[in-house]
Every structure is written in structure tokens, then in C-alpha cells.
Amino acid sequence: MITVTNIEKSFGESKVLKGISTVFETGKTNLIIGQSGSGKTVLLKCLLGIYTPEVGTISFDGRIYSDLSSDEKRELRTEIGMVFQGSALFDSMTVAENVGFPLRMFTKKNKSEIEDRVDFVLKRVNLIDAHHKLPSEISGGMQKRVAIARAIVNNPKYLFCDEPNSGLDPNTATLIDNLIKEITEEYNITTVINSHDMNSVMEIGEKIVFLKNGLKAWEGSKEEIFITENQAIVEFVYSSNLFKKVREAYLKSYK
């Protein structure tokens, strides 16, 4: 569980986060959504320790990040997996080498142990015969699965995903969504996803935090989005006719 308490973050005279408080729950897919400039990327970078809030605290299962020593922060980082927007695979490394990279960097596992673990996570993301391929030799959807495999190879407690569906076709995006959700539940990870994809919200949004102008404008589940009267979230989510029709149908059945 990650607890965010009243954090504020500014750049010069511009205050980007204005007293954000929320809880990202363990074993659930927690989504941060909002328009460009809403503060969602800055919030994600604060969670990752890239930015330091001027006010407030972020705690990881009771460990307040700002109170940790350098060694304790380094240890915490070994418990974090990250899926980057563009996958961020090393072009000169094979799929297996990319996935094994965190193990070589942060553990004392021997070559055989690393190979066994890499085999296991690649099977888990349904990539069995891609070990020796380079990233340029596989599709965008496969690259994303490699990125997920790399993120979970070290058994993280916390998984962060920045726009994991960016650049993917709708069918592949849904597969990636479902894979992230399955892994979150299977390994009881605290997963936080930064997304602008409303299909992801409706597919896997167990906990959703909606930011607007640096403020938490709404939070709830994908089911609660259908019945909320919060105008900010209604305007953001239901800007398309498709989602408007889905909401109208849901409200009729709900009543």
C-alpha cells in the first residue's frame, strides 16, 4: 500500500500538485488519470522518488520515503518495478538480456539462477520463443510484454506503469491491460498506472484517482464512475458518444 498525504510540488512559481492525498491499494490496479497538465506525470515521478514534494509525505507500507536513509531508499528501489511509456528496452540487448538486467544489477544471483528466473517471467507474459531476439525484431505489443517481464523479474512489491498502452492497437492494449491486472492480483502487487486511455479505466480501473489542475478532483472505482454526479469526471470520461451511451445504459440498469 502506498499512502500519499497532502503532497505539494512546485516548479518555480508554478504549483503543479496542490495538496494531493490518496491511498494506492495492494493487489489492485490503481489508475491516475487526467488531462495533459493536470499533474499526473508529476505525481507519478514523486511516487518514484524522482521529484521531492515540498510539502506532505509518501509512505510505502508505513515507510515514509523522506525519512529513509540513502541505504533504505536504495533498498526500497529494489522493490519497485517500472514499465515505461516507450518500453525503454536496450536496443543492443536480446529480450532475455533485457529482462535479466535488473537481476544482474541489483542481486547476487548466479548465471543459472538468472536464466531460470528470466525463463519463468517470459513464460508468464506469454513470450516463450523470443529469448534471443532483439527489440527491433519483435512487435510493439511484444516489446511491452518484455517491459512487463523486466519490471516483475525481481519480484517487486510496487509496480508503476507510465501509459503502458501508448502506441498499441485496441486489441493489444486490452491484452496488456489484462496482463497487468492478472500479475497484480497473482503477486499481490501495489500497481499504479498513469493513463489517458478510457478503455483502460473501464477495463481494469479498480481504484481511480482523477486529477484536474493539480487537485484531486475525484476518486473511486470504474463502477462508481458510471453513477457519479461529479461534473469534472463526467465531462472528462464521457466526452465521447460511445462512453455516454455506455453510461446511460448502466444508469438505466442501475435504477
KAURRA-V627851 format. One record per run of one state. SS is the DSSP state (hx for helix, st for strand, lp for the rest). FROM is the first residue (numbers start at 1). TO is the last residue. If there is no record, write none. Layout:
# KAURRA-V627851
SS_FROM_TO / SS_FROM_TO
This chain:
# KAURRA-V627851
lp_1_1 / st_2_11 / lp_12_13 / st_14_24 / lp_25_28 / st_29_33 / lp_34_39 / hx_40_47 / lp_48_54 / st_55_60 / lp_61_62 / st_63_64 / hx_65_67 / lp_68_69 / hx_70_77 / lp_78_79 / st_80_83 / lp_84_93 / st_94_94 / hx_95_106 / lp_107_110 / hx_111_124 / lp_125_133 / st_134_134 / hx_135_137 / lp_138_139 / hx_140_152 / lp_153_157 / st_158_162 / lp_163_169 / hx_170_187 / lp_188_189 / st_190_194 / lp_195_197 / hx_198_204 / lp_205_206 / st_207_212 / lp_213_214 / st_215_220 / lp_221_221 / hx_222_227 / lp_228_230 / hx_231_237 / lp_238_240 / hx_241_254 / lp_255_255
